[in-house]
């Protein structure tokens, strides 16, 4: 008797794509087989409600969801990440604007970083002319080349990969025995590896790629390895976002069937698209990229290399490794010189990765005498405290709220996102600014911080984050922006007729609570670290803020909501994308690479989950700006002035 599951036909509208899948297949997997990519930001846990599809005909198995009303369920709406095929189906997949943006540029151009190290990438180009073989000199092609290159480069040994050997006779004779060789210096100067060989008359540029694999965005520099010049930069949404918006969701997805392979493929597709964009306008192709350096958090580094991140989220939170093997581009299927070495900057712990090692290198915290707080704020808040004498680090999960997830009108920092808000203290009417000055579509992280600060200072919300619906309604009159909506009390930033979506853009108390929790986690991480080191706020001489999101934070607003400590503004400094900057420096300098490894080994990691004081600090931070208002004297003055 066969145990094989029966097959069902699933038709996806409006595209009209059809696929046959086994009984009990997840709808999201059936869609993928049909070539449709449905975003599941929560990693397939059914907890974000953003993968809704409508079953027009047929039977499915699924449970109830708090993200679907009874009317929606009666109409056939389901969550595709938890709904399973039980018969032949006809399913409608609604269009989604953000999904279409997954293959477009996702962030603003990063400023070219300084090169703080001498250019010494360990990649060399040698032009050599060989004497052709003869009856009097029947030396083999390989020996002839090896002797010439070891003499020219001063190597005692030269490793030559088989594919180069296979093409060697054609290359030598096509170049009339004049060739350009690209050689990689080994662990010691005497050892080397031949990366590429070209006929002497062909162009032979030396290019490298510096890549920052962020949880949300991937950014890359194409770099001239001889001059250090950045030839181009490109960025894109990390395609893994469709299978989880935060690292925990992606870890969970990686444990499902071929989930790990899918996530690795998605990040490779993202990087491949950036390579194509960077090399398209140039006379040479991507085969001339001979070296790659990747900076990423610990989970992203694992997924990039196809290493399971499973144990990162399981106590005692131990990654497979913090020091990653150097691999060749051909092993990962990237469209580069297949012999190109790919170096991943080392991590420190489960939630402090190579992006923070890279940031510590770029910020110079490892060499400054000044007591410094370095922060990278994003899905996680990673913090480094110290100076040239000592370094301590921790990480707190802020969640993806600042990236727009879990916020009803939240979105990423793309054109149309509200990035700044001011609210009149007299009329309580908002003035907004959007990225690209496009019609507002939603609100991004910097806009959320701005909005929360303005709502607090103008009295729209209380210090606990509650909206003052009745009193604000009386002040604003008949068309009050503070109202009781379908999702509870809310403040309307943009009316439907003025938005780019045709719907009101608002903040509910649930949204506000999510943001307070996110900012509270980051502030609590700072407090625990300071107290562990016996440091008080006034002892901090400088606060350096890295990360693509960090450079758009308004310091005043961030202090007013209690995200950053209440220090003089002149102590704060934006550094931009320090992860990418560090990767750029490590790509161009073997000395920088050695220093990055030294810095990673120097940091003491503080595990907040094992620190009982973290929850106390977190709870205390769940007020605006904080339960202890005296920790924020400048905000206390503002609130007192506003109440008069």
Secondary structure, DSSP 8 states (H G I E B T S, - for coil): ------EEEEEEETTTEEEEEETT-BHHHHHHHTT-----TTSSSS-S---EEEEEES-EE----TTS-HHHHHHTEEETTT-EE-S-EEEE----HHHHGGGS--S---------S--B-SEEEEEEE-----SS----HHHHHHHHHHHHHT-SEEEE-HHHHHHHHHHHHHTTTEEEEEEEE-SSTTEEEEEEEEETTS----EEEEEEE-SSEEEEEEEETTT--EEEEEEEE-GGGGG-SSHHHHHHHHTSTTHHHHHHHHHHHHHHHHHHHHHTTSSS-GGGEEEEEEEE-HHHHHHHHT---GGGSSTTT--S-SS---EEHHHHT-SS-TT-EEEE---SBTTB-HHHHHHHHHHTTTT-SS-EEEEEESSEEEEEEE-SS-EEEEEEE-GGGGGTTTSTTB--SSTTEEEEEEE-TTT--EEEEEGGG----EE-HHHHHHHHHHHHHTTSB-TTS-B-HHHHHHHH-TT-SEEEETTEEEEEEE-GGGSSSSS-EEEEHHHHHHHHHHHHHHHHHHHHHHHHHT--GGG--EEEEESTTGGG--HHHHHHHTSS----GGGEEEEE-HHHHHHHHHHHBHHHHHHHHHHHHH-EE--GGG-THHHHHHHHTSSSS-SSGGG-HHHHHHHHHHH-
